[in-house]
Amino acid sequence: MNLFMVHVGFYDSSLGEGIYESHINYFVVAKDPHEAKLKTLKLKEFKNMKMHIDGIKEISSVEGYRVILEKDSSSKVGKILSYDESKNL
């Protein structure tokens, strides 16, 4: 399995009268880009916001470090640092 970043765009009529396109990234585990696309298209938020895919990138290394995925059965979620926590690092 591989890690993919799926860059999506959408228009939100509640922001700037809906004229500006907003973007977010989803990180998806899949065997290939096609499967990553299919998984993204099934996301509830993706459908609800009428998003579209702008690009898909396989993430195989970061700053000289290889990304290796291994199955994890725990429900542990990574810590998210708030604005203040990030600022104070």
C-alpha positions as a Python dict, from the first residue, in 0.01 Angstrom:
ca = {
    (1, 'M'): (0, 0, 0),
    (2, 'N'): (109, 356, -69),
    (3, 'L'): (34, 698, 76),
    (4, 'F'): (-126, 955, -152),
    (5, 'M'): (-207, 1319, -101),
    (6, 'V'): (-523, 1407, -289),
    (7, 'H'): (-551, 1783, -346),
    (8, 'V'): (-916, 1884, -379),
    (9, 'G'): (-1093, 2207, -457),
    (10, 'F'): (-1443, 2332, -389),
    (11, 'Y'): (-1657, 2642, -396),
    (12, 'D'): (-1845, 2742, -83),
    (13, 'S'): (-2125, 2994, -134),
    (14, 'S'): (-2098, 3098, 232),
    (15, 'L'): (-1747, 3235, 167),
    (16, 'G'): (-1687, 3537, -55),
    (17, 'E'): (-2016, 3486, -238),
    (18, 'G'): (-1888, 3151, -365),
    (19, 'I'): (-1653, 3301, -622),
    (20, 'Y'): (-1329, 3180, -459),
    (21, 'E'): (-1209, 2824, -481),
    (22, 'S'): (-1089, 2672, -154),
    (23, 'H'): (-856, 2372, -129),
    (24, 'I'): (-774, 2099, 119),
    (25, 'N'): (-564, 1783, 109),
    (26, 'Y'): (-675, 1433, 199),
    (27, 'F'): (-418, 1166, 279),
    (28, 'V'): (-531, 831, 146),
    (29, 'V'): (-377, 484, 165),
    (30, 'A'): (-422, 293, -161),
    (31, 'K'): (-241, 55, -394),
    (32, 'D'): (-227, 310, -680),
    (33, 'P'): (-350, 659, -780),
    (34, 'H'): (-668, 518, -935),
    (35, 'E'): (-769, 352, -607),
    (36, 'A'): (-680, 673, -417),
    (37, 'K'): (-914, 863, -649),
    (38, 'L'): (-1198, 614, -597),
    (39, 'K'): (-1157, 627, -218),
    (40, 'T'): (-1160, 1006, -222),
    (41, 'L'): (-1474, 1021, -436),
    (42, 'K'): (-1654, 812, -172),
    (43, 'L'): (-1576, 1049, 119),
    (44, 'K'): (-1893, 1200, 267),
    (45, 'E'): (-1739, 1549, 296),
    (46, 'F'): (-1616, 1529, -63),
    (47, 'K'): (-1968, 1456, -188),
    (48, 'N'): (-2144, 1704, 42),
    (49, 'M'): (-1920, 1995, -62),
    (50, 'K'): (-1930, 1897, -433),
    (51, 'M'): (-1551, 1885, -437),
    (52, 'H'): (-1333, 1801, -734),
    (53, 'I'): (-984, 1652, -750),
    (54, 'D'): (-711, 1894, -864),
    (55, 'G'): (-422, 1651, -829),
    (56, 'I'): (-292, 1334, -669),
    (57, 'K'): (64, 1289, -541),
    (58, 'E'): (220, 970, -412),
    (59, 'I'): (417, 1042, -94),
    (60, 'S'): (706, 795, -97),
    (61, 'S'): (972, 1005, 75),
    (62, 'V'): (997, 1326, 277),
    (63, 'E'): (1322, 1520, 325),
    (64, 'G'): (1533, 1216, 245),
    (65, 'Y'): (1329, 975, 461),
    (66, 'R'): (1136, 691, 300),
    (67, 'V'): (771, 663, 400),
    (68, 'I'): (682, 309, 505),
    (69, 'L'): (324, 214, 588),
    (70, 'E'): (248, -72, 819),
    (71, 'K'): (-90, -201, 935),
    (72, 'D'): (-188, -68, 1279),
    (73, 'S'): (-490, -207, 1461),
    (74, 'S'): (-483, 52, 1743),
    (75, 'S'): (-723, 343, 1744),
    (76, 'K'): (-451, 587, 1849),
    (77, 'V'): (-481, 922, 1673),
    (78, 'G'): (-190, 1160, 1631),
    (79, 'K'): (-184, 1470, 1848),
    (80, 'I'): (-299, 1796, 1692),
    (81, 'L'): (-131, 2107, 1826),
    (82, 'S'): (-345, 2419, 1855),
    (83, 'Y'): (-240, 2759, 1724),
    (84, 'D'): (-101, 2858, 2066),
    (85, 'E'): (72, 2522, 2120),
    (86, 'S'): (235, 2546, 1777),
    (87, 'K'): (339, 2906, 1832),
    (88, 'N'): (501, 2822, 2166),
    (89, 'L'): (719, 2538, 2039),
}
